[in-house]
Amino acid sequence: MSPPAAQHAPTVAVVGGGLAGLTVVHRLLNPGGRLAAQGVDADGDAAPLNARVVLLERDDRLGGKILTESFDGFVVEAAADSFLARKPWARALAEELGLGDELVGSEPGWPRAFVRRAGALVPFPDGLTGLVPTKMGPLWTSGILSPLGCARVAMERWIPRRTSDRDETVASFVRRRFGSELYERLMQPLLGGLYGSSPEQLSIAATFPVLVQAERESGSVTRGLRIQARPESTGGPRPGAPFLSLRGGMGRLTEALEASIESAERLQILRGTTVESVRRAPEGWTIDIEGRSPLFVSAVVITTPAPLAARLLVEHEDLVAALRRIPFTSTSVVTAAYDSANFPRPLEGHGYLNPLSEGRKVAGITWSSRKFAGRAPAGRVLLRGFIREPHLPPAGPEGDARLLETLAEELRDAVGLEAAPQWWRVFRWQNSMPGYTLGHLERVRMIEDRVEALPGLFLAGCSYGGVGIPDTVRSGEQAATRLMDHIATRRA
């Protein structure tokens, strides 16, 4: 393929065909789609990109870590099963793609989740806002904290605000504001489940900036969160389920994205393609591909995890060093199906979490068939167990069998389940979860500065500004917008 200078229209590349990469390509080909879906007239600011687009994906399948299997009445999620309803970007994209009627909320009822406490499953207290309690009554009666621990939480509004602007770990923040009991028995399992890393290393500014803002502006986190939750502060109440999914599973989102782009004349999709490096060239960028001729492009968006992006950009030492400072951890999801009669008592809520203090190998269990309707046939229970480092055996049949044994031991101890599963699956995700550790925002600013000095290079994905599906969608859309601005400026 000849360099862009010899073509009538430039060529741009997107490296990585997961959710971020698919979102980038979709938005490049449909720049006004989201505005149109919201009833806004897409004028000249949303003109189609006058460029050829090449999507390069190492696997034969597009979609990355979003993968849904459907069979025999089961809907099985290999990784993410839902997204936060309060963040608008994923929902807006789903509606734009014609999936609005397929959106489903998590099943109502209380309690939604439990936490292990001295071996027993205790309901999470009502009144959690921003993952911290703003109602003392439910916390007192939950039994999760001792009376002294509850009293320490109630004192939060009188704890002096922090004056330093330096980053702080989540563990330090929660202990300082609410005490050690709340951190160890409630916050640690919650945050470990969300981010896959220890809150002892996580940055509070990168993971929960709303809590930092509440303390800074109100002097008290609980007081600040109550102010932020007022209808006049939020633009109105936010009714409905906290989590959304799609009736056929989250794979419907990436399937719809793929369908929206696959017939585009200006798009070439290269599956099963390994990118070896991305190098600066006089007229743009050169992409070296295993077993193929180099690809010359005017601009490139790299949507792979930060460590892989660092390997591709090896020529740029300062950028590589910053990218490599974002740690990643591995996880395994063990999914199993049972007859509901196998359980000694009916299941409640959507699942439970294990604090580190309980000494369990399983971080938590989700009752998938209770969390979302239609995930299992009548009379069946579909569940997922999450096992993370350092409890992951080597990959392979023997390692998978050990993971199932770990899950079985957990279920036996937690809910008295003795029966073997009717079927089971193991999904391994190697180095899949970014850790927003102390100083993450500064690292991201450093990365952005280095990238800005390299015209035509853009980064997107969960490594930088948010680990969930909505934040990944937003990251892809922002990268697409910046790329379109770059191409328009070059051709002006």
Buried (B, 14 or more C-beta within 10 A) or exposed (E): BEBBEEBEBBBBBBBBBBBBBBBBBBBBBBBBBBBEBEEEEBEEEBEEBEBBBBBBBBEEEBBBBBBBBEEEEBBBBBBBBBBBBEBEBBBBBBBBBEBEEBBBBBBEEEBBBBBBBEEEBBBBBBBBBBBBBBBBEBBBEBEBBEEEBBBBBBEBBEBEBBEEEEBBBBBBBBBBBBBEBBBBBBBBBBBBBBBBBBBBBBBBBBBBBBBBBBBBEBBBBBBBBBBBBEEEEEEEEEEEBEBBBBBBBBBBBBBBBBEBBEEBEBBBBBEEBBBBBBBBBEBBBBBBBEEBEBBBBBBBBBBBBBBBBBBBBEEBEEBBBBBBBBBBBBBBBBBBBBEEEBBEEEBBBBBBBBBBEBEBBBBBBBBBBBBBEBBBEEEBBBBBBBBBEEBBBEEEEEBBEBBBEBBBEBBEBBBEBEEEBEEBBBBBBEBBBBBBBBBBBBBBEBBBEBBEEBBBBBBBBBBBBBBBBBBBBBBBBBBBBBBBEBBEEBEE
